[in-house]
Amino acid sequence: MEDRRDFLKKLTAASVGISIGGSAFGFSAKSYNRIIGANELIRVATIGVNSRGNSMGGTFAAQKNAEVGVVCDVDERAIPKAIKTIMNAKQVQTPKSEKDCRKVLEDKSIDAIYIATPDHWHAPLTIMGCQAGKHVYVEKPLSHNPREGELAVEAARKYKRVVQMGAQRRSAPILTQGIEALHGGIIGRVYLAKTWYTNKRKATVLKPGTVPSWLDYELWQGPAPRMHYKEGLIHYDWHWFWHWGTGEALNNGTHEVDVARWGLGVDFPTRVSSIGGRYEFKDDWETPDTQIIAMDYPGRISLIWESRSSNGRKIEGQDRGIIFYGENGSLDTGGDSYKVYDLDGKLLKEVSAKEESNLQGRNTASPSLGMDNLHVIDFLDAIKTNRRPNCDVELGFKSVVAMQLGNIAWRVGRDLKIDPQNGHIIGDKDAQKLWSREYENGWKPVV
């Protein structure tokens, strides 16, 4: 098996914009076949292709050792657009289309599934995929609730599947160098990480409505107990309702907190607290638009996440980011770059990835597309070389459960005492009830 850091170093030496078959990676034909399996295609099904899934379908299709074999969505309008994106990425074979993900799992020709569904589908579909013998790339968050995350880890191990969570910063080469420098003592002992996210989201008002003809609402609900359809819920604002979503904490906070936990070298916290609320608007949101989650970890270490969903003023000039504080200075990051400062705030070192204007022959709509590409490459390589990927399911679970505990603390209105061995809540029955959820009859995930 190839070590993930060695693999990242090979990627660092190459242009992000060159597909895995390019000679710029410095592999001989022999070594390339050994590492990637160039003569074999990994056939992928993309499930949930309205927005994020549409873009990522193109990223998978652009890889020389992958092919998108099936495009699946409960919204029939999304499928033609996703197929167009895939074909624009120079894929030769046109993907099949499917509405029901369960039929996708029955397809023996599919090796792996990519999941960009609403949060309440993430873990159940991951588990179903592993049981069907598929490798899984699942977007963050790994799960809707902590118990599902535990089951997803269990399924990956039981069925010996590669499961990668879409925390693409784990595959960013320059950021990886920064984290290694942090672990090497560049700012001494690190004791605090501050993370943040800001946006200018507007009010959400749901109205009774009729299910549109293009949507299979029954399948959209899937594992979640049935509720009447409302206009305004689909395709994005479900994020702000506990029945389907996990709020801004998991929608965006997962990315920064995962990097923070990686840099701090911590697993599960000992105490979690959260304050905030729905302050900007009086509307139908259930989750906070303003929130601070604080986590204490063993070894005198803390992690803080701050969010303002409806006020876009930046922090440190960035709409999202991470600062590590240590005994000799600080390290700032957020994307594929980092800066090192002394205790007085004087800049000592700055390392940035080269800006790429083209990815796999496609214009980049977002700086994260380069990291997406590397994360997909890592996933495919992990399948070929039978190793754990950069954001293995267990790593993803530990980051996601930290933020889920923050939401639980906010919902019960008090600090939580946590078992640092497994992340479980200690001595709070009301909070413990939120560790899992109720499911629609016949949909409860079982490993």
C-alpha positions as CSV (number, residue, x, y, z in Angstrom):
1,M,0.0,0.0,0.0
2,E,1.2,3.5,-0.8
3,D,1.3,6.0,2.1
4,R,-1.1,8.9,1.6
5,R,1.6,11.5,2.2
6,D,3.9,10.0,-0.5
7,F,0.9,10.0,-2.9
8,L,0.2,13.7,-2.1
9,K,3.9,14.6,-2.7
10,K,3.7,13.0,-6.1
11,L,0.6,15.1,-6.8
12,T,2.2,18.3,-5.5
13,A,4.9,17.9,-8.1
14,A,2.4,18.0,-10.9
15,S,-0.2,20.4,-12.2
16,V,-3.6,20.1,-10.6
17,G,-5.0,20.7,-14.1
18,I,-3.5,17.5,-15.6
19,S,-5.5,14.3,-15.4
20,I,-4.1,11.2,-13.7
21,G,-2.8,9.8,-17.0
22,G,-0.6,12.8,-17.7
23,S,3.2,12.4,-17.8
24,A,3.7,15.4,-15.6
25,F,3.2,13.2,-12.6
26,G,6.6,11.7,-13.2
27,F,5.3,8.1,-13.3
28,S,6.8,5.6,-15.7
29,A,4.2,3.5,-17.7
30,K,5.0,0.6,-15.5
31,S,4.7,2.5,-12.2
32,Y,1.5,4.2,-13.4
33,N,-0.1,0.9,-14.1
34,R,0.9,-0.4,-10.7
35,I,-0.4,2.7,-8.8
36,I,-3.5,3.5,-10.7
37,G,-4.5,0.6,-12.8
38,A,-4.6,2.6,-16.0
39,N,-6.1,-0.2,-18.1
40,E,-9.1,-0.6,-15.8
41,L,-12.0,1.8,-15.5
42,I,-13.7,2.4,-12.2
43,R,-17.3,2.8,-13.1
44,V,-19.1,5.4,-10.8
45,A,-22.7,6.2,-10.3
46,T,-23.5,9.8,-9.3
47,I,-26.5,10.1,-7.0
48,G,-27.9,13.6,-6.3
49,V,-26.9,15.7,-9.3
50,N,-28.7,19.1,-9.0
51,S,-25.8,21.3,-8.0
52,R,-22.7,19.9,-6.3
53,G,-23.3,16.5,-7.8
54,N,-23.5,18.0,-11.3
55,S,-20.1,19.6,-10.9
56,M,-18.5,16.5,-9.3
57,G,-19.9,14.3,-12.1
58,G,-17.7,16.2,-14.5
59,T,-14.7,15.8,-12.2
60,F,-15.1,12.0,-12.1
61,A,-15.7,11.8,-15.8
62,A,-12.6,13.7,-16.5
63,Q,-10.3,11.1,-14.8
64,K,-8.6,8.8,-17.2
65,N,-9.3,5.7,-15.0
66,A,-12.9,6.5,-14.2
67,E,-16.3,6.6,-16.1
68,V,-19.6,7.8,-14.9
69,G,-21.9,4.9,-15.7
70,V,-25.2,6.0,-14.2
71,V,-26.6,9.4,-13.2
72,C,-29.4,9.2,-10.5
73,D,-31.7,11.8,-9.1
74,V,-35.3,12.1,-7.9
75,D,-35.6,15.4,-9.9
76,E,-36.0,14.4,-13.5
77,R,-34.9,17.9,-14.7
78,A,-31.4,17.4,-13.2
79,I,-30.4,14.3,-15.1
80,P,-30.0,15.8,-18.6
81,K,-27.9,18.7,-17.2
82,A,-25.7,16.3,-15.4
83,I,-25.2,14.1,-18.4
84,K,-24.3,17.2,-20.5
85,T,-21.6,18.1,-17.9
86,I,-20.2,14.6,-18.0
87,M,-20.0,14.5,-21.8
88,N,-18.4,18.0,-21.8
89,A,-15.7,16.5,-19.7
90,K,-14.8,14.3,-22.7
91,Q,-16.4,11.1,-21.5
92,V,-17.0,8.7,-24.5
93,Q,-19.8,6.6,-23.2
94,T,-23.1,8.3,-22.3
95,P,-24.2,7.5,-18.8
96,K,-27.5,5.7,-18.1
97,S,-30.2,7.6,-16.1
98,E,-32.0,6.3,-13.1
99,K,-34.4,7.8,-10.5
100,D,-34.2,5.2,-7.7
101,C,-30.8,4.8,-6.0
102,R,-31.7,1.3,-4.9
103,K,-31.7,0.2,-8.6
104,V,-28.3,1.7,-9.0
105,L,-27.0,-0.4,-6.2
106,E,-28.3,-3.5,-8.0
107,D,-26.2,-2.7,-11.0
108,K,-23.2,-5.1,-11.0
109,S,-21.3,-3.0,-13.4
110,I,-21.0,-0.1,-10.9
111,D,-17.9,-0.1,-8.7
112,A,-18.4,3.0,-6.7
113,I,-21.1,5.5,-5.9
114,Y,-20.9,9.3,-5.3
115,I,-23.5,10.8,-3.0
116,A,-24.6,14.4,-3.0
117,T,-28.1,14.0,-1.7
118,P,-29.7,15.9,1.2
119,D,-28.1,15.1,4.6
120,H,-30.7,12.6,5.8
121,W,-29.7,10.3,3.0
122,H,-25.9,10.4,3.4
123,A,-25.3,7.7,6.0
124,P,-28.1,5.3,5.0
125,L,-27.1,5.4,1.4
126,T,-23.4,5.0,2.4
127,I,-24.3,1.9,4.4
128,M,-26.5,0.5,1.6
129,G,-23.7,1.1,-0.9
130,C,-21.1,-0.8,1.2
131,Q,-23.6,-3.7,1.6
132,A,-24.0,-3.8,-2.1
133,G,-20.2,-4.1,-2.6
134,K,-19.7,-0.5,-3.8
135,H,-17.0,1.9,-2.7
136,V,-18.4,5.3,-1.6
137,Y,-17.5,8.9,-1.9
138,V,-20.1,10.8,0.3
139,E,-20.2,14.5,0.6
140,K,-20.1,16.1,4.0
141,P,-21.6,15.7,6.4
142,L,-21.1,11.9,6.7
143,S,-24.4,11.6,8.6
144,H,-27.5,13.3,9.8
145,N,-26.9,12.2,13.4
146,P,-24.0,10.6,15.3
147,R,-25.5,7.1,15.5
148,E,-25.7,6.9,11.7
149,G,-22.0,8.0,11.5
150,E,-21.0,5.1,13.8
151,L,-22.9,2.7,11.5
152,A,-21.3,4.1,8.4
153,V,-17.9,3.4,9.9
154,E,-19.0,-0.1,10.9
155,A,-20.3,-0.8,7.4
156,A,-17.1,0.4,5.7
157,R,-15.0,-1.9,7.9
158,K,-17.4,-4.9,7.8
159,Y,-17.7,-4.9,4.0
160,K,-14.1,-3.8,3.4
161,R,-15.1,-0.8,1.2
162,V,-13.2,2.5,0.6
163,V,-15.4,5.3,2.0
164,Q,-14.2,8.9,1.4
165,M,-16.0,11.9,2.9
166,G,-15.9,15.0,0.8
167,A,-13.6,17.1,2.9
168,Q,-11.4,18.0,0.0
169,R,-8.9,20.0,2.0
170,R,-7.5,16.7,3.2
171,S,-6.1,16.3,-0.3
172,A,-4.7,19.8,-0.7
173,P,-0.9,19.4,-1.1
174,I,0.2,22.8,0.3
175,L,-2.3,22.7,3.2
176,T,-0.9,19.2,4.0
177,Q,2.6,20.6,4.1
178,G,1.3,23.3,6.5
179,I,-0.4,20.7,8.8
180,E,2.9,18.7,8.8
181,A,4.8,21.9,9.7
182,L,2.3,22.5,12.5
183,H,2.8,18.9,13.8
184,G,6.6,19.5,13.5
185,G,6.4,22.4,15.9
186,I,6.6,25.4,13.7
187,I,4.6,27.4,16.3
188,G,5.4,25.3,19.3
189,R,2.6,23.5,21.2
190,V,-0.7,24.3,19.6
191,Y,-3.5,24.8,22.0
192,L,-6.4,26.5,20.2
193,A,-7.9,26.6,16.7
194,K,-10.5,29.2,15.7
195,T,-12.6,28.5,12.7
196,W,-15.4,30.6,11.1
197,Y,-17.9,31.0,8.3
198,T,-19.9,34.0,7.1
199,N,-22.6,34.4,4.4
200,K,-25.6,36.7,3.5
201,R,-28.4,34.2,3.4
202,K,-32.0,35.5,3.2
203,A,-35.2,34.5,5.0
204,T,-36.9,31.2,4.3
205,V,-40.7,30.9,4.4
206,L,-42.3,27.5,3.6
207,K,-45.8,27.3,2.1
208,P,-48.1,24.4,1.6
209,G,-47.9,23.2,-2.0
210,T,-48.4,20.4,-4.4
211,V,-45.6,18.0,-5.3
212,P,-44.3,19.1,-8.7
213,S,-44.5,16.6,-11.6
214,W,-40.7,16.5,-12.0
215,L,-40.1,15.4,-8.4
216,D,-40.4,12.0,-6.7
217,Y,-41.0,13.4,-3.2
218,E,-41.5,9.9,-1.7
219,L,-38.0,8.9,-2.7
220,W,-36.6,12.3,-1.8
221,Q,-37.8,11.7,1.8
222,G,-36.4,8.2,1.8
223,P,-35.3,7.3,5.4
224,A,-37.0,10.4,7.0
225,P,-40.5,10.0,8.5
226,R,-43.0,11.3,6.1
227,M,-44.0,15.0,6.1
228,H,-46.3,17.0,3.8
229,Y,-44.5,18.7,0.9
230,K,-43.9,22.4,1.2
231,E,-42.8,24.9,-1.4
232,G,-39.4,26.5,-0.6
233,L,-37.9,23.3,1.0
234,I,-36.4,21.8,-2.2
235,H,-33.6,22.0,-3.3
236,Y,-31.6,23.9,-0.7
237,D,-33.5,25.3,2.3
238,W,-34.0,21.8,3.8
239,H,-30.6,22.5,5.3
240,W,-32.3,24.7,8.0
241,F,-34.8,22.1,9.3
242,W,-33.7,19.3,11.7
243,H,-35.9,16.7,10.0
244,W,-33.6,16.7,7.0
245,G,-30.7,19.0,7.6
246,T,-28.0,19.8,10.1
247,G,-27.7,23.6,9.9
248,E,-24.8,25.7,8.9
249,A,-22.6,23.9,11.5
250,L,-22.5,20.8,9.3
251,N,-23.3,22.4,6.0
252,N,-20.2,24.5,6.0
253,G,-18.5,24.2,9.4
254,T,-17.5,20.6,8.8
255,H,-14.8,21.7,6.3
256,E,-13.0,24.1,8.7
257,V,-13.5,22.0,11.8
258,D,-12.1,18.9,10.0
259,V,-8.9,20.8,9.2
260,A,-8.7,22.2,12.7
261,R,-9.1,18.7,14.3
262,W,-6.5,17.4,11.9
263,G,-4.0,20.2,12.8
264,L,-4.7,19.9,16.5
265,G,-4.2,16.1,16.4
266,V,-7.4,15.4,18.4
267,D,-10.1,12.8,18.2
268,F,-13.2,13.3,20.5
269,P,-13.8,16.2,22.9
270,T,-14.4,16.2,26.6
271,R,-16.9,19.1,26.7
272,V,-19.0,20.9,24.1
273,S,-21.1,24.0,24.3
274,S,-22.9,26.3,21.9
275,I,-24.7,29.6,21.9
276,G,-26.6,31.5,19.2
277,G,-30.0,31.5,17.5
278,R,-32.1,32.6,14.6
279,Y,-31.4,36.3,15.1
280,E,-31.4,38.1,11.7
281,F,-34.9,37.1,10.5
282,K,-38.2,35.9,12.0
283,D,-39.0,33.1,9.5
284,D,-39.2,29.3,9.3
285,W,-35.6,28.4,10.0
286,E,-35.1,25.9,12.9
287,T,-31.3,26.0,12.9
288,P,-29.2,29.0,14.1
289,D,-28.1,31.7,11.7
290,T,-25.7,32.9,14.3
291,Q,-23.8,30.3,16.3
292,I,-20.6,29.7,18.3
293,I,-19.6,26.1,19.1
294,A,-16.7,25.5,21.6
295,M,-15.1,22.2,22.2
296,D,-12.5,21.2,24.8
297,Y,-10.2,18.3,24.0
298,P,-7.8,16.3,26.1
299,G,-4.4,17.8,26.6
300,R,-5.5,21.5,27.3
301,I,-6.7,22.0,23.7
302,S,-9.8,23.9,22.5
303,L,-11.5,24.4,19.1
304,I,-14.0,27.1,18.3
305,W,-16.3,27.6,15.3
306,E,-18.1,30.9,14.7
307,S,-20.9,31.3,12.1
308,R,-22.9,34.2,10.8
309,S,-25.1,32.9,8.0
310,S,-26.9,36.2,7.4
311,N,-24.1,38.8,7.9
312,G,-21.3,38.7,5.4
313,R,-18.7,40.8,7.2
314,K,-15.4,38.9,6.9
315,I,-13.1,37.8,9.6
316,E,-9.4,38.4,9.0
317,G,-10.4,39.4,5.5
318,Q,-11.8,36.0,4.7
319,D,-15.4,34.7,4.6
320,R,-14.2,31.4,6.1
321,G,-10.9,30.2,7.6
322,I,-8.9,28.6,10.3
323,I,-6.3,30.0,12.7
324,F,-4.1,27.8,14.9
325,Y,-2.6,29.4,18.0
326,G,0.5,28.1,19.6
327,E,3.1,29.0,22.2
328,N,5.4,30.6,19.6
329,G,3.0,32.1,17.1
330,S,0.0,31.3,14.9
331,L,-0.7,29.6,11.5
332,D,-3.6,30.7,9.3
333,T,-5.2,28.6,6.5
334,G,-8.5,27.7,5.0
335,G,-7.6,26.6,1.5
336,D,-4.5,25.1,-0.2
337,S,-2.2,27.6,1.4
338,Y,-0.9,28.8,4.8
339,K,0.7,31.7,6.6
340,V,2.9,31.6,9.8
341,Y,3.0,34.6,12.2
342,D,5.0,35.2,15.4
343,L,3.4,36.1,18.7
344,D,3.3,39.8,17.7
345,G,1.4,39.0,14.5
346,K,4.4,39.6,12.2
347,L,4.3,37.5,9.1
348,L,7.1,35.0,9.0
349,K,6.2,32.7,6.1
350,E,3.6,32.4,3.4
351,V,3.1,29.4,1.1
352,S,0.4,29.4,-1.6
353,A,-0.6,26.9,-4.2
354,K,-0.3,28.0,-7.8
355,E,-3.6,29.3,-9.2
356,E,-4.9,27.1,-11.8
357,S,-7.2,28.6,-14.5
358,N,-8.0,25.3,-16.1
359,L,-9.0,21.9,-14.7
360,Q,-9.2,18.9,-17.0
361,G,-9.9,21.2,-19.9
362,R,-12.8,22.9,-18.1
363,N,-12.9,26.4,-16.7
364,T,-12.8,26.5,-12.9
365,A,-15.9,28.1,-11.3
366,S,-14.4,27.8,-7.8
367,P,-11.0,27.6,-6.3
368,S,-12.1,24.4,-4.5
369,L,-12.4,22.6,-7.9
370,G,-8.6,21.9,-7.8
371,M,-9.0,20.3,-4.4
372,D,-12.0,18.4,-5.6
373,N,-10.0,17.0,-8.4
374,L,-7.2,15.8,-6.1
375,H,-9.7,14.4,-3.6
376,V,-11.3,12.3,-6.4
377,I,-7.9,11.2,-7.6
378,D,-7.1,10.1,-4.1
379,F,-10.4,8.2,-3.8
380,L,-9.8,6.3,-7.0
381,D,-6.2,5.5,-6.1
382,A,-7.4,4.2,-2.7
383,I,-9.7,1.8,-4.5
384,K,-6.9,0.6,-6.8
385,T,-4.3,0.2,-4.1
386,N,-6.6,-1.1,-1.3
387,R,-5.8,1.6,1.2
388,R,-7.8,4.1,3.3
389,P,-8.3,7.5,1.5
390,N,-7.3,10.9,2.8
391,C,-10.6,11.5,4.5
392,D,-11.5,8.0,5.5
393,V,-14.9,7.5,6.9
394,E,-13.6,7.3,10.5
395,L,-11.8,10.6,10.2
396,G,-14.9,12.2,8.7
397,F,-17.0,10.7,11.5
398,K,-14.8,12.3,14.2
399,S,-15.1,15.7,12.7
400,V,-18.8,15.5,11.9
401,V,-19.7,14.2,15.4
402,A,-18.0,17.2,17.0
403,M,-20.3,19.6,15.2
404,Q,-23.3,17.4,15.8
405,L,-22.6,17.6,19.5
406,G,-22.4,21.3,19.1
407,N,-25.9,21.3,17.6
408,I,-27.2,19.0,20.3
409,A,-25.7,21.3,23.0
410,W,-27.5,24.3,21.4
411,R,-30.8,22.4,21.1
412,V,-30.8,21.4,24.8
413,G,-29.4,24.7,25.9
414,R,-26.5,23.5,28.0
415,D,-22.9,22.2,28.0
416,L,-22.4,18.6,27.3
417,K,-19.9,16.3,29.0
418,I,-18.4,13.9,26.5
419,D,-16.5,10.6,26.7
420,P,-13.2,11.3,24.8
421,Q,-12.9,7.6,23.9
422,N,-15.9,7.5,21.6
423,G,-17.6,10.9,21.6
424,H,-20.7,9.7,23.5
425,I,-22.7,12.1,25.7
426,I,-22.4,11.5,29.4
427,G,-25.2,11.9,32.0
428,D,-27.8,13.9,29.9
429,K,-30.8,11.9,28.9
430,D,-32.4,14.7,26.8
431,A,-29.2,15.2,24.9
432,Q,-28.7,11.5,24.4
433,K,-32.1,11.2,22.7
434,L,-30.6,13.4,19.9
435,W,-27.8,10.9,19.3
436,S,-30.0,9.1,16.8
437,R,-33.4,9.7,15.1
438,E,-36.6,8.0,14.1
439,Y,-36.9,6.5,10.6
440,E,-39.7,5.8,8.2
441,N,-40.9,2.3,8.5
442,G,-38.6,-0.1,6.6
443,W,-35.8,2.5,6.2
444,K,-33.8,2.2,9.4
445,P,-30.2,1.5,8.6
446,V,-28.8,-1.8,9.9
447,V,-25.2,-3.1,9.3
